[in-house]
């Protein structure tokens, strides 16, 4: 009888151990983003706008350097009011460069706003798709492949399921 109680207790403990086991999966978000054509278009538009702003900034910088070097070489020839006007021009151009840099590339600049408008909706879509796939497959935790995971078994990879869900949703909208 004592053996029966021990075995029964062990079986109950074993049953509850298995029933509370967590199921874990992972996805490769970068792979998913690369497979989404709309994301590629948005990323291309973002990169094109960044390139335009960088060229504008380079143009301002080269104009500043040119005016500054001309001013330095002509400084001894300029008198009174001319000297002040040229100094003011150079200072205004320098302020313009700093203002443009902070407006475009600052922490709250236009690049941040544009990235939010173009890229974040895709990240939200992926997050929602991961949530749905995780719930359908009974996953308690889903990790991104890029985050400090040292070993992954292919059977826990849900990237294709999330991508399939996203692409199916995209084709249904069209």
SENUMI-419828 format. One record per atom (N, C-alpha, C): residue number from 1; x, y, z. Coordinates in steps of 0.2 Angstrom, whole numbers, plus 5000, padded with zeros to 4 digits. Layout:
// SENUMI-419828
[site NUM,[X,Y,Z]];
...
This chain:
// SENUMI-419828
[site 1,[5004,4994,5000]];
[site 1,[5000,5000,5000]];
[site 1,[5004,5006,5000]];
[site 2,[5010,5006,5004]];
[site 2,[5014,5012,5004]];
[site 2,[5017,5013,4997]];
[site 3,[5019,5008,4993]];
[site 3,[5022,5009,4987]];
[site 3,[5017,5012,4982]];
[site 4,[5010,5010,4983]];
[site 4,[5005,5013,4979]];
[site 4,[5004,5020,4980]];
[site 5,[5005,5022,4986]];
[site 5,[5004,5030,4988]];
[site 5,[5010,5033,4985]];
[site 6,[5016,5030,4985]];
[site 6,[5022,5034,4983]];
[site 6,[5022,5034,4975]];
[site 7,[5020,5029,4972]];
[site 7,[5019,5029,4964]];
[site 7,[5014,5034,4962]];
[site 8,[5008,5034,4966]];
[site 8,[5003,5038,4964]];
[site 8,[5005,5045,4965]];
[site 9,[5008,5047,4970]];
[site 9,[5010,5054,4972]];
[site 9,[5015,5056,4966]];
[site 10,[5020,5051,4964]];
[site 10,[5025,5053,4959]];
[site 10,[5021,5054,4952]];
[site 11,[5016,5050,4951]];
[site 11,[5012,5051,4944]];
[site 11,[5009,5058,4944]];
[site 12,[5006,5059,4950]];
[site 12,[5002,5066,4950]];
[site 12,[5007,5072,4949]];
[site 13,[5013,5071,4953]];
[site 13,[5018,5076,4952]];
[site 13,[5020,5077,4945]];
[site 14,[5021,5071,4942]];
[site 14,[5024,5071,4935]];
[site 14,[5018,5074,4930]];
[site 15,[5012,5072,4931]];
[site 15,[5007,5075,4927]];
[site 15,[5007,5083,4928]];
[site 16,[5007,5085,4934]];
[site 16,[5007,5093,4934]];
[site 16,[5013,5096,4932]];
[site 17,[5018,5093,4932]];
[site 17,[5025,5096,4929]];
[site 17,[5024,5096,4922]];
[site 18,[5021,5091,4918]];
[site 18,[5021,5092,4911]];
[site 18,[5015,5097,4909]];
[site 19,[5010,5097,4913]];
[site 19,[5005,5101,4911]];
[site 19,[5006,5109,4912]];
[site 20,[5011,5110,4916]];
[site 20,[5013,5117,4916]];
[site 20,[5019,5119,4913]];
[site 21,[5022,5115,4908]];
[site 21,[5028,5116,4904]];
[site 21,[5026,5122,4900]];
[site 22,[5031,5126,4899]];
[site 22,[5031,5131,4894]];
[site 22,[5033,5129,4887]];
[site 23,[5030,5132,4882]];
[site 23,[5031,5130,4875]];
[site 23,[5034,5137,4873]];
[site 24,[5040,5136,4870]];
[site 24,[5044,5142,4868]];
[site 24,[5045,5142,4860]];
[site 25,[5045,5147,4857]];
[site 25,[5047,5148,4850]];
[site 25,[5051,5154,4848]];
[site 26,[5053,5154,4842]];
[site 26,[5057,5160,4840]];
[site 26,[5055,5162,4833]];
[site 27,[5056,5168,4831]];
[site 27,[5055,5171,4825]];
[site 27,[5061,5175,4823]];
[site 28,[5062,5175,4816]];
[site 28,[5068,5180,4814]];
[site 28,[5064,5186,4810]];
[site 29,[5064,5191,4814]];
[site 29,[5060,5197,4812]];
[site 29,[5063,5200,4806]];
[site 30,[5070,5200,4806]];
[site 30,[5073,5203,4800]];
[site 30,[5072,5200,4794]];
[site 31,[5072,5193,4794]];
[site 31,[5070,5189,4788]];
[site 31,[5063,5190,4786]];
[site 32,[5058,5191,4791]];
[site 32,[5051,5193,4789]];
[site 32,[5051,5200,4786]];
[site 33,[5054,5204,4788]];
[site 33,[5054,5211,4785]];
[site 33,[5057,5211,4778]];
[site 34,[5062,5207,4777]];
[site 34,[5065,5207,4771]];
[site 34,[5061,5204,4765]];
[site 35,[5056,5199,4768]];
[site 35,[5051,5196,4763]];
[site 35,[5045,5200,4762]];
[site 36,[5044,5206,4765]];
[site 36,[5038,5210,4764]];
[site 36,[5040,5215,4759]];
[site 37,[5037,5215,4753]];
[site 37,[5038,5220,4748]];
[site 37,[5036,5227,4750]];
[site 38,[5031,5228,4754]];
[site 38,[5029,5235,4756]];
[site 38,[5034,5238,4761]];
[site 39,[5037,5233,4765]];
[site 39,[5043,5236,4770]];
[site 39,[5049,5238,4766]];
[site 40,[5050,5234,4760]];
[site 40,[5056,5236,4756]];
[site 40,[5055,5243,4753]];
[site 41,[5049,5244,4751]];
[site 41,[5047,5251,4748]];
[site 41,[5048,5256,4753]];
[site 42,[5045,5255,4759]];
[site 42,[5045,5260,4764]];
[site 42,[5052,5262,4766]];
[site 43,[5056,5256,4766]];
[site 43,[5063,5257,4768]];
[site 43,[5067,5261,4763]];
[site 44,[5066,5260,4756]];
[site 44,[5069,5263,4751]];
[site 44,[5067,5270,4751]];
[site 45,[5061,5272,4752]];
[site 45,[5058,5279,4753]];
[site 45,[5062,5283,4759]];
[site 46,[5063,5279,4764]];
[site 46,[5066,5282,4770]];
[site 46,[5073,5283,4768]];
[site 47,[5077,5278,4765]];
[site 47,[5084,5279,4764]];
[site 47,[5085,5285,4758]];
[site 48,[5080,5285,4754]];
[site 48,[5081,5291,4749]];
[site 48,[5080,5297,4752]];
[site 49,[5075,5298,4757]];
[site 49,[5075,5304,4760]];
[site 49,[5081,5306,4764]];
[site 50,[5083,5301,4768]];
[site 50,[5089,5302,4772]];
[site 50,[5095,5304,4767]];
[site 51,[5096,5301,4761]];
[site 51,[5101,5303,4757]];
[site 51,[5100,5310,4754]];
[site 52,[5094,5312,4753]];
[site 52,[5093,5319,4751]];
[site 52,[5095,5324,4756]];
[site 53,[5093,5323,4763]];
[site 53,[5095,5327,4768]];
[site 53,[5102,5327,4769]];
[site 54,[5106,5321,4768]];
[site 54,[5113,5321,4769]];
[site 54,[5116,5326,4764]];
[site 55,[5114,5325,4758]];
[site 55,[5116,5329,4752]];
[site 55,[5115,5337,4754]];
[site 56,[5109,5338,4756]];
[site 56,[5108,5345,4758]];
[site 56,[5113,5348,4763]];
[site 57,[5114,5344,4768]];
[site 57,[5119,5346,4774]];
[site 57,[5126,5346,4771]];
[site 58,[5128,5342,4767]];
[site 58,[5135,5342,4764]];
[site 58,[5135,5348,4760]];
[site 59,[5130,5350,4756]];
[site 59,[5130,5356,4752]];
[site 59,[5131,5362,4756]];
[site 60,[5127,5363,4762]];
[site 60,[5128,5368,4767]];
[site 60,[5135,5368,4770]];
[site 61,[5137,5363,4771]];
[site 61,[5144,5362,4775]];
[site 61,[5149,5365,4770]];
[site 62,[5149,5362,4763]];
[site 62,[5154,5365,4759]];
[site 62,[5154,5372,4757]];
[site 63,[5147,5375,4757]];
[site 63,[5146,5382,4756]];
[site 63,[5149,5386,4762]];
[site 64,[5148,5383,4768]];
[site 64,[5151,5386,4774]];
[site 64,[5159,5386,4774]];
[site 65,[5162,5381,4772]];
[site 65,[5169,5380,4772]];
[site 65,[5172,5385,4766]];
[site 66,[5168,5385,4761]];
[site 66,[5171,5390,4755]];
[site 66,[5171,5397,4758]];
[site 67,[5165,5399,4760]];
[site 67,[5164,5406,4763]];
[site 67,[5169,5407,4768]];
[site 68,[5170,5403,4773]];
[site 68,[5175,5404,4778]];
[site 68,[5182,5404,4776]];
[site 69,[5184,5400,4771]];
[site 69,[5191,5401,4768]];
[site 69,[5192,5407,4765]];
[site 70,[5187,5409,4761]];
[site 70,[5187,5416,4757]];
[site 70,[5187,5422,4762]];
[site 71,[5183,5421,4767]];
[site 71,[5183,5426,4773]];
[site 71,[5190,5427,4776]];
[site 72,[5193,5421,4778]];
[site 72,[5199,5421,4781]];
[site 72,[5205,5424,4777]];
[site 73,[5205,5423,4770]];
[site 73,[5210,5425,4766]];
[site 73,[5209,5433,4764]];
[site 74,[5202,5435,4764]];
[site 74,[5201,5442,4763]];
[site 74,[5200,5446,4769]];
[site 75,[5201,5443,4775]];
[site 75,[5199,5447,4781]];
[site 75,[5203,5453,4782]];
[site 76,[5210,5453,4780]];
[site 76,[5214,5459,4781]];
[site 76,[5212,5464,4776]];
[site 77,[5209,5463,4771]];
[site 77,[5207,5468,4766]];
[site 77,[5200,5471,4768]];
[site 78,[5196,5468,4772]];
[site 78,[5190,5471,4773]];
[site 78,[5190,5476,4779]];
[site 79,[5186,5481,4779]];
[site 79,[5186,5486,4784]];
[site 79,[5179,5487,4787]];
[site 80,[5178,5488,4793]];
[site 80,[5172,5491,4796]];
[site 80,[5166,5486,4795]];
[site 81,[5161,5489,4791]];
[site 81,[5155,5487,4790]];
[site 81,[5155,5480,4786]];
[site 82,[5160,5480,4781]];
[site 82,[5161,5474,4776]];
[site 82,[5163,5468,4781]];
[site 83,[5167,5469,4785]];
[site 83,[5170,5464,4789]];
[site 83,[5164,5461,4794]];
[site 84,[5160,5465,4797]];
[site 84,[5154,5463,4801]];
[site 84,[5149,5459,4797]];
[site 85,[5148,5462,4791]];
[site 85,[5143,5459,4786]];
[site 85,[5145,5451,4785]];
[site 86,[5151,5451,4783]];
[site 86,[5154,5444,4781]];
[site 86,[5154,5439,4787]];
[site 87,[5156,5442,4793]];
[site 87,[5156,5438,4799]];
[site 87,[5149,5436,4800]];
[site 88,[5144,5440,4800]];
[site 88,[5137,5438,4801]];
[site 88,[5135,5433,4796]];
[site 89,[5136,5434,4790]];
[site 89,[5135,5429,4785]];
[site 89,[5137,5422,4787]];
[site 90,[5143,5421,4789]];
[site 90,[5147,5415,4791]];
[site 90,[5143,5412,4797]];
[site 91,[5142,5416,4802]];
[site 91,[5139,5414,4808]];
[site 91,[5132,5412,4807]];
[site 92,[5128,5415,4802]];
[site 92,[5121,5413,4800]];
[site 92,[5121,5406,4797]];
[site 93,[5126,5405,4793]];
[site 93,[5127,5399,4789]];
[site 93,[5129,5393,4794]];
[site 94,[5133,5395,4799]];
[site 94,[5135,5390,4804]];
[site 94,[5129,5388,4808]];
[site 95,[5125,5393,4810]];
[site 95,[5119,5391,4814]];
[site 95,[5114,5387,4809]];
[site 96,[5113,5389,4803]];
[site 96,[5109,5385,4798]];
[site 96,[5111,5378,4798]];
[site 97,[5117,5377,4798]];
[site 97,[5120,5370,4798]];
[site 97,[5118,5366,4804]];
[site 98,[5119,5369,4810]];
[site 98,[5117,5366,4816]];
[site 98,[5110,5365,4817]];
[site 99,[5106,5370,4815]];
[site 99,[5099,5369,4815]];
[site 99,[5096,5364,4810]];
[site 100,[5099,5364,4804]];
[site 100,[5097,5358,4800]];
[site 100,[5098,5351,4802]];
[site 101,[5104,5351,4805]];
[site 101,[5107,5344,4808]];
[site 101,[5102,5342,4813]];
[site 102,[5100,5347,4818]];
[site 102,[5096,5344,4824]];
[site 102,[5089,5343,4821]];
[site 103,[5086,5347,4816]];
[site 103,[5080,5346,4814]];
[site 103,[5079,5340,4810]];
[site 104,[5084,5338,4806]];
[site 104,[5083,5332,4802]];
[site 104,[5085,5326,4806]];
[site 105,[5091,5326,4809]];
[site 105,[5094,5320,4812]];
[site 105,[5094,5320,4820]];
[site 106,[5091,5325,4823]];
[site 106,[5091,5325,4830]];
[site 106,[5087,5319,4833]];
[site 107,[5087,5319,4839]];
[site 107,[5083,5313,4843]];
[site 107,[5075,5314,4841]];
[site 108,[5073,5320,4841]];
[site 108,[5066,5321,4839]];
[site 108,[5065,5324,4832]];
[site 109,[5070,5323,4828]];
[site 109,[5070,5326,4821]];
[site 109,[5066,5323,4816]];
[site 110,[5066,5325,4810]];
[site 110,[5061,5323,4805]];
[site 110,[5063,5315,4803]];
[site 111,[5069,5313,4804]];
[site 111,[5071,5306,4802]];
[site 111,[5067,5302,4807]];
[site 112,[5067,5303,4813]];
[site 112,[5063,5299,4818]];
[site 112,[5056,5299,4817]];
[site 113,[5053,5305,4815]];
[site 113,[5046,5305,4813]];
[site 113,[5044,5301,4807]];
[site 114,[5049,5302,4802]];
[site 114,[5048,5298,4796]];
[site 114,[5048,5291,4797]];
[site 115,[5053,5289,4801]];
[site 115,[5054,5281,4802]];
[site 115,[5048,5279,4806]];
[site 116,[5045,5283,4811]];
[site 116,[5039,5281,4814]];
[site 116,[5033,5280,4809]];
[site 117,[5033,5284,4805]];
[site 117,[5027,5284,4800]];
[site 117,[5028,5278,4795]];
[site 118,[5034,5277,4793]];
[site 118,[5035,5272,4788]];
[site 118,[5037,5265,4790]];
[site 119,[5040,5264,4795]];
[site 119,[5043,5258,4798]];
[site 119,[5039,5255,4803]];
[site 120,[5037,5259,4808]];
[site 120,[5034,5256,4814]];
[site 120,[5027,5252,4812]];
[site 121,[5023,5254,4807]];
[site 121,[5017,5250,4806]];
[site 121,[5019,5243,4804]];
[site 122,[5024,5242,4801]];
[site 122,[5026,5235,4799]];
[site 122,[5028,5231,4805]];
[site 123,[5032,5235,4810]];
[site 123,[5034,5231,4816]];
[site 123,[5028,5229,4820]];
[site 124,[5023,5234,4820]];
[site 124,[5016,5232,4823]];
[site 124,[5013,5227,4820]];
[site 125,[5013,5226,4814]];
[site 125,[5009,5221,4810]];
[site 125,[5013,5214,4812]];
[site 126,[5019,5214,4812]];
[site 126,[5023,5208,4814]];
[site 126,[5022,5206,4821]];
[site 127,[5021,5211,4826]];
[site 127,[5020,5209,4833]];
[site 127,[5013,5206,4833]];
[site 128,[5008,5209,4830]];
[site 128,[5001,5206,4830]];
[site 128,[5001,5199,4827]];
[site 129,[5005,5198,4822]];
[site 129,[5005,5192,4818]];
[site 129,[5008,5187,4823]];
[site 130,[5014,5189,4826]];
[site 130,[5017,5184,4831]];
[site 130,[5012,5182,4837]];
[site 131,[5009,5187,4839]];
[site 131,[5004,5186,4845]];
[site 131,[4999,5181,4843]];
[site 132,[4996,5181,4837]];
[site 132,[4991,5177,4834]];
[site 132,[4994,5170,4833]];
[site 133,[5000,5169,4830]];
[site 133,[5003,5163,4829]];
[site 133,[5005,5160,4835]];
[site 134,[5007,5163,4840]];
[site 134,[5009,5161,4847]];
[site 134,[5003,5158,4850]];
[site 135,[4997,5162,4850]];
[site 135,[4991,5159,4853]];
[site 135,[4988,5153,4850]];
[site 136,[4989,5153,4843]];
[site 136,[4986,5147,4839]];
[site 136,[4991,5141,4841]];
[site 137,[4997,5142,4842]];
[site 137,[5002,5136,4843]];
[site 137,[5003,5135,4850]];
[site 138,[5000,5138,4855]];
[site 138,[5000,5137,4862]];
[site 138,[5007,5139,4865]];
[site 139,[5010,5144,4862]];
[site 139,[5017,5146,4864]];
[site 139,[5016,5151,4870]];
[site 140,[5020,5150,4875]];
[site 140,[5020,5155,4881]];
[site 140,[5025,5160,4880]];
[site 141,[5031,5159,4876]];
[site 141,[5036,5164,4875]];
[site 141,[5038,5163,4867]];
[site 142,[5039,5169,4864]];
[site 142,[5042,5170,4858]];
[site 142,[5048,5174,4858]];
[site 143,[5054,5172,4856]];
[site 143,[5060,5176,4856]];
[site 143,[5061,5178,4848]];
[site 144,[5065,5184,4848]];
[site 144,[5068,5186,4841]];
[site 144,[5074,5182,4841]];
[site 145,[5076,5180,4835]];
[site 145,[5082,5176,4833]];
[site 145,[5088,5180,4835]];
[site 146,[5088,5187,4834]];
[site 146,[5093,5191,4834]];
[site 146,[5095,5192,4841]];
[site 147,[5091,5191,4846]];
[site 147,[5093,5192,4853]];
[site 147,[5096,5186,4857]];
[site 148,[5102,5187,4859]];
[site 148,[5106,5183,4863]];
[site 148,[5103,5176,4864]];
[site 149,[5102,5172,4859]];
[site 149,[5100,5165,4859]];
[site 149,[5106,5161,4856]];
[site 150,[5108,5156,4859]];
[site 150,[5114,5153,4857]];
[site 150,[5113,5147,4853]];
[site 151,[5107,5144,4854]];
[site 151,[5106,5137,4851]];
[site 151,[5098,5137,4850]];
[site 152,[5096,5135,4843]];
[site 152,[5089,5135,4842]];
[site 152,[5088,5129,4838]];
[site 153,[5083,5125,4839]];
[site 153,[5081,5119,4835]];
[site 153,[5076,5122,4830]];
[site 154,[5076,5119,4824]];
[site 154,[5072,5122,4819]];
[site 154,[5065,5121,4820]];
[site 155,[5063,5116,4824]];
[site 155,[5056,5114,4826]];
[site 155,[5053,5120,4830]];
[site 156,[5057,5124,4833]];
[site 156,[5054,5129,4837]];
[site 156,[5054,5136,4833]];
[site 157,[5056,5136,4827]];
[site 157,[5056,5142,4823]];
[site 157,[5049,5143,4819]];
[site 158,[5046,5148,4821]];
[site 158,[5039,5150,4819]];
[site 158,[5039,5156,4814]];
[site 159,[5045,5157,4811]];
[site 159,[5046,5163,4806]];
[site 159,[5042,5162,4800]];
[site 160,[5042,5156,4797]];
[site 160,[5038,5155,4791]];
[site 160,[5030,5155,4793]];
[site 161,[5028,5153,4798]];
[site 161,[5021,5153,4800]];
[site 161,[5019,5161,4801]];
[site 162,[5023,5165,4804]];
[site 162,[5021,5172,4805]];
[site 162,[5021,5175,4798]];
[site 163,[5027,5174,4794]];
[site 163,[5027,5177,4787]];
[site 163,[5021,5175,4783]];
[site 164,[5019,5168,4783]];
[site 164,[5013,5166,4780]];
[site 164,[5007,5169,4782]];
[site 165,[5006,5170,4788]];
[site 165,[5000,5174,4791]];
[site 165,[5000,5181,4788]];
[site 166,[5006,5184,4788]];
[site 166,[5007,5191,4786]];
[site 166,[5005,5192,4779]];
[site 167,[5008,5188,4775]];
[site 167,[5007,5188,4767]];
[site 167,[5000,5186,4765]];
[site 168,[4997,5181,4769]];
[site 168,[4990,5180,4768]];
[site 168,[4986,5186,4769]];
[site 169,[4987,5189,4774]];
[site 169,[4983,5195,4776]];
[site 169,[4984,5201,4771]];
[site 170,[4990,5201,4768]];
[site 170,[4992,5206,4763]];
[site 170,[4988,5205,4757]];
[site 171,[4988,5198,4755]];
[site 171,[4985,5197,4748]];
[site 171,[4977,5197,4749]];
[site 172,[4975,5196,4755]];
[site 172,[4967,5196,4756]];
[site 172,[4965,5204,4756]];
[site 173,[4969,5208,4757]];
[site 173,[4968,5215,4757]];
[site 173,[4967,5218,4750]];
[site 174,[4971,5215,4745]];
[site 174,[4972,5217,4739]];
[site 174,[4966,5216,4735]];
